[in-house]
Amino acid sequence: MNRMTHLKQALPYIQKHTGSTFVIKLGGRILSDDEALYSLAEDISLLHNVGIHLVLVHGGGPQMNQLADEMGIKQNIINGRRVTDAATLNLAQMVFRGSLNSRLISVLKQAGTQAVGLSGLDGGLIEAIKRPKVKGIDYGFVGDITQVNTQVINSLVQGGFIPVVCSLGATVDGQVLNINADTIAEHIAIKLQAKKLFLLTDQTGLYADPDDQESLISYTDISEVQKCIEHGSIKGGMKPKIESTLRALEQGVERVHIINAFEPSSLLSEVFTNEGCGTLIVKDKHLFDF
């Protein structure tokens, strides 16, 4: 009976979101956790099967680090950004477009959903330039996005598939570049004018005090998040992620959700209940209409 009650409660949200576009960015850690990944794949499959258009974007930093250690390739990370020399670029292609992209597609297939793996090179999806030196630092084969062509994504979505995009792009003359997955998710969400952009991390959301698990911010907007950044409660690797989501909101994405990918059914809870389970960010709370 409880299941039937929950289903009835979800119906208005299903009706509201059917035909909408959600972009979901997955962190690399969940791709190494079999149980959590399969549970998430079931949730993604459910969203897909009720008519929500989904685009997945994934990184793979932990897996890159592990393979680099195994192969004796030294990694240099400055201000949370990986310096990508030629050897590291080869690793990125092996890990992102190879093992991780294939793994995610395989798990989605097990959950009953057909997906298609992409990199930013496929169909000219992500065009970029090699990042210029920043304060004298050469980041190597790291790309800054100049253009997004979503034709291949739109074709796959209309064909009933879930596009799964890894964090690679290319210059106009075909040089492969390593591009931050959060940035790719931001740009794709903006180009598609997605209704929702999800950041699936290993954190429940944003906290007013990072050391106090009771200080979860469940609902906020750009101005309040910027104050958190200024006050130092959003810092480290989370800071560039959040700044990326704020740009998405400024350019037309309706909502950004930050949730813990390791919490069972957190994605469904965030979509199909009013309470949610993470942090919802909108452009301006005073102008936002639920």
C-alpha positions as CSV (number, residue, x, y, z in Angstrom):
1,M,0.0,0.0,0.0
2,N,2.9,2.4,0.8
3,R,4.3,1.8,-2.7
4,M,0.9,2.7,-4.3
5,T,0.7,5.8,-2.2
6,H,4.3,6.9,-3.2
7,L,3.4,6.2,-6.9
8,K,0.3,8.4,-6.7
9,Q,2.3,11.1,-5.0
10,A,4.9,11.0,-7.8
11,L,2.2,11.2,-10.6
12,P,2.0,15.1,-10.7
13,Y,5.8,15.3,-11.0
14,I,5.8,12.7,-13.8
15,Q,3.2,14.7,-15.7
16,K,5.1,17.9,-15.1
17,H,8.5,16.6,-16.3
18,T,7.6,14.3,-19.2
19,G,9.2,15.6,-22.3
20,S,11.6,17.8,-20.3
21,T,15.4,17.6,-20.6
22,F,17.6,16.8,-17.6
23,V,21.4,16.8,-17.8
24,I,23.0,14.6,-15.2
25,K,26.7,14.9,-14.3
26,L,28.3,11.9,-12.5
27,G,31.5,12.1,-10.6
28,G,34.1,9.4,-11.1
29,R,33.8,7.9,-7.7
30,I,30.4,6.3,-8.2
31,L,31.7,4.6,-11.4
32,S,33.9,2.5,-9.1
33,D,31.1,1.4,-6.8
34,D,29.1,-1.5,-8.3
35,E,26.2,-1.5,-6.0
36,A,25.7,2.3,-6.0
37,L,26.1,2.6,-9.7
38,Y,23.6,-0.1,-10.5
39,S,21.1,1.5,-8.1
40,L,21.6,4.8,-9.8
41,A,21.2,3.2,-13.3
42,E,17.8,1.8,-12.2
43,D,16.7,5.3,-11.2
44,I,18.0,6.8,-14.5
45,S,16.2,4.0,-16.4
46,L,12.9,4.9,-14.6
47,L,13.2,8.6,-15.4
48,H,13.9,7.7,-19.1
49,N,11.0,5.3,-19.2
50,V,8.5,8.0,-18.0
51,G,9.4,10.2,-20.9
52,I,12.1,12.5,-19.5
53,H,14.9,13.3,-21.9
54,L,18.3,12.5,-20.3
55,V,21.8,13.4,-21.1
56,L,24.6,12.0,-18.9
57,V,28.1,13.5,-18.6
58,H,30.8,11.8,-16.6
59,G,34.3,12.4,-15.4
60,G,36.8,9.9,-14.1
61,G,39.5,11.6,-12.0
62,P,40.0,8.8,-9.4
63,Q,40.3,6.2,-12.2
64,M,42.8,8.4,-14.0
65,N,44.9,8.7,-10.9
66,Q,44.8,5.0,-10.3
67,L,45.9,4.1,-13.8
68,A,48.6,6.8,-13.8
69,D,50.0,5.3,-10.6
70,E,50.0,1.8,-12.1
71,M,51.7,3.0,-15.2
72,G,54.2,5.3,-13.4
73,I,52.9,8.4,-15.1
74,K,53.3,11.4,-12.7
75,Q,50.2,13.6,-12.4
76,N,50.4,17.3,-11.8
77,I,47.2,19.0,-10.5
78,I,47.2,22.7,-9.9
79,N,44.2,24.5,-8.3
80,G,42.1,21.5,-8.8
81,R,42.9,21.3,-12.5
82,R,44.9,18.5,-14.1
83,V,47.9,19.4,-16.2
84,T,47.5,17.2,-19.3
85,D,50.7,16.3,-21.1
86,A,50.8,13.8,-24.0
87,A,51.0,10.7,-21.8
88,T,48.2,11.9,-19.6
89,L,46.0,12.7,-22.6
90,N,46.5,9.1,-23.8
91,L,45.4,8.0,-20.3
92,A,42.3,10.2,-20.5
93,Q,41.2,8.7,-23.8
94,M,41.7,5.2,-22.4
95,V,39.8,5.8,-19.2
96,F,37.1,8.3,-20.2
97,R,36.1,7.1,-23.7
98,G,37.2,3.6,-23.1
99,S,36.6,1.8,-19.8
100,L,34.4,4.2,-17.9
101,N,32.1,5.2,-20.8
102,S,31.7,1.5,-21.7
103,R,31.0,0.6,-18.1
104,L,28.2,3.1,-17.7
105,I,26.6,2.1,-20.9
106,S,26.8,-1.6,-19.8
107,V,25.2,-0.9,-16.4
108,L,22.4,1.1,-18.0
109,K,21.7,-1.8,-20.4
110,Q,21.5,-4.1,-17.4
111,A,18.9,-1.7,-15.9
112,G,16.9,-2.0,-19.1
113,T,17.9,1.2,-20.9
114,Q,19.8,1.7,-24.2
115,A,22.5,4.3,-24.1
116,V,25.1,5.5,-26.6
117,G,28.6,6.5,-25.6
118,L,30.0,9.8,-26.9
119,S,33.0,12.0,-26.5
120,G,33.1,15.6,-27.4
121,L,34.6,14.6,-30.7
122,D,31.6,12.6,-31.9
123,G,29.4,14.6,-34.3
124,G,31.5,17.7,-33.5
125,L,29.7,17.9,-30.1
126,I,32.4,19.8,-28.2
127,E,34.7,22.3,-30.0
128,A,37.4,23.8,-27.9
129,I,40.7,25.6,-28.0
130,K,43.8,24.7,-26.1
131,R,43.9,26.6,-22.8
132,P,46.3,29.5,-22.9
133,K,48.8,29.8,-20.1
134,V,47.2,31.0,-16.8
135,K,49.6,33.0,-14.6
136,G,52.5,31.3,-16.4
137,I,51.1,27.8,-16.0
138,D,50.8,25.7,-19.1
139,Y,48.0,23.2,-18.6
140,G,49.0,21.2,-21.7
141,F,46.2,19.5,-23.7
142,V,43.4,21.0,-21.6
143,G,40.6,22.6,-23.5
144,D,38.3,25.6,-23.1
145,I,35.0,25.1,-24.8
146,T,34.2,27.5,-27.7
147,Q,31.1,25.8,-29.3
148,V,28.6,23.0,-28.6
149,N,26.8,21.3,-31.4
150,T,24.0,19.2,-29.9
151,Q,22.7,17.8,-33.2
152,V,24.1,14.3,-32.3
153,I,22.5,14.5,-28.8
154,N,19.1,15.6,-30.2
155,S,19.2,12.8,-32.7
156,L,19.9,10.2,-30.1
157,V,17.3,11.5,-27.6
158,Q,14.6,11.5,-30.3
159,G,15.6,8.0,-31.2
160,G,14.9,6.9,-27.6
161,F,18.6,6.6,-26.5
162,I,20.4,8.2,-23.6
163,P,23.6,10.0,-24.7
164,V,26.5,9.3,-22.3
165,V,29.2,12.0,-22.8
166,C,32.7,11.7,-21.5
167,S,35.0,14.6,-20.8
168,L,37.0,15.0,-24.1
169,G,36.7,17.5,-26.9
170,A,38.7,18.6,-29.9
171,T,40.0,21.7,-31.7
172,V,38.7,22.6,-35.2
173,D,41.6,20.7,-36.7
174,G,41.0,17.5,-34.6
175,Q,43.5,17.8,-31.7
176,V,41.9,15.9,-28.8
177,L,41.7,17.9,-25.5
178,N,40.9,17.0,-21.9
179,I,37.9,19.1,-20.7
180,N,36.5,19.3,-17.2
181,A,33.3,17.2,-17.0
182,D,31.5,19.9,-14.9
183,T,32.2,22.4,-17.7
184,I,30.9,20.1,-20.4
185,A,27.7,19.5,-18.4
186,E,27.3,23.2,-17.9
187,H,27.6,24.0,-21.6
188,I,25.4,21.1,-22.8
189,A,22.7,22.1,-20.3
190,I,22.8,25.7,-21.5
191,K,22.7,24.7,-25.2
192,L,19.8,22.4,-24.6
193,Q,18.1,24.9,-22.2
194,A,17.7,22.0,-19.8
195,K,15.0,22.1,-17.1
196,K,17.3,20.6,-14.6
197,L,21.1,20.1,-14.2
198,F,22.1,17.5,-11.6
199,L,25.5,17.3,-10.0
200,L,25.8,13.8,-8.5
201,T,28.6,13.8,-6.0
202,D,29.7,12.1,-2.8
203,Q,28.2,15.0,-0.8
204,T,24.5,15.5,0.2
205,G,24.6,19.1,-1.0
206,L,25.8,22.5,0.1
207,Y,26.4,23.3,3.8
208,A,26.3,26.6,5.5
209,D,29.1,25.2,7.7
210,P,31.1,22.3,6.0
211,D,31.9,20.9,9.4
212,D,28.3,20.8,10.5
213,Q,26.2,18.0,8.9
214,E,23.1,19.7,10.3
215,S,23.6,22.8,8.2
216,L,22.5,21.5,4.9
217,I,21.2,24.2,2.6
218,S,18.1,22.6,0.9
219,Y,17.0,25.6,-1.2
220,T,19.0,28.6,-2.3
221,D,19.8,30.9,-5.2
222,I,22.7,32.5,-7.0
223,S,23.2,35.5,-4.7
224,E,23.1,33.3,-1.5
225,V,25.6,30.8,-3.0
226,Q,27.9,33.7,-4.0
227,K,27.9,34.8,-0.4
228,C,28.8,31.3,0.7
229,I,31.8,31.3,-1.7
230,E,32.9,34.7,-0.4
231,H,32.6,33.5,3.2
232,G,34.6,30.4,2.4
233,S,32.0,27.8,3.2
234,I,32.3,26.6,-0.5
235,K,35.9,26.0,-1.3
236,G,38.3,23.5,-2.7
237,G,37.2,21.2,-5.5
238,M,33.5,22.1,-4.8
239,K,34.1,25.8,-5.7
240,P,34.7,25.4,-9.4
241,K,31.8,22.9,-9.7
242,I,29.4,25.4,-8.1
243,E,30.7,28.4,-10.1
244,S,30.0,26.3,-13.2
245,T,26.4,25.6,-12.1
246,L,25.8,29.3,-11.4
247,R,26.8,30.1,-15.0
248,A,24.3,27.6,-16.2
249,L,21.5,29.2,-14.1
250,E,22.5,32.7,-15.4
251,Q,22.1,31.4,-19.0
252,G,18.7,29.8,-18.9
253,V,18.9,26.4,-17.0
254,E,16.0,26.5,-14.7
255,R,17.2,24.5,-11.7
256,V,20.5,22.9,-10.4
257,H,20.4,20.0,-8.0
258,I,23.3,18.8,-6.0
259,I,22.7,15.4,-4.5
260,N,24.6,12.4,-3.0
261,A,24.9,9.7,-5.7
262,F,25.5,7.1,-3.0
263,E,22.2,7.6,-1.2
264,P,19.7,5.1,-2.5
265,S,17.1,6.6,-4.8
266,S,18.3,10.1,-4.1
267,L,17.8,11.1,-7.7
268,L,14.2,9.9,-7.7
269,S,13.5,11.6,-4.4
270,E,14.9,14.9,-5.7
271,V,12.7,14.7,-8.9
272,F,9.5,13.2,-7.5
273,T,9.1,14.8,-4.1
274,N,8.7,18.3,-2.9
275,E,11.1,17.8,0.0
276,G,14.0,16.4,-2.1
277,C,17.2,15.2,-0.4
278,G,20.0,17.6,-1.5
279,T,20.4,21.2,-2.5
280,L,18.3,23.0,-5.1
281,I,19.7,26.2,-6.6
282,V,17.6,28.6,-8.7
283,K,18.5,31.9,-10.2
284,D,16.4,34.0,-7.8
285,K,14.2,32.6,-5.1
286,H,12.1,35.7,-5.1
287,L,11.2,35.3,-8.8
288,F,11.0,31.5,-8.8
289,D,7.6,29.8,-9.2
290,F,7.4,26.2,-8.2
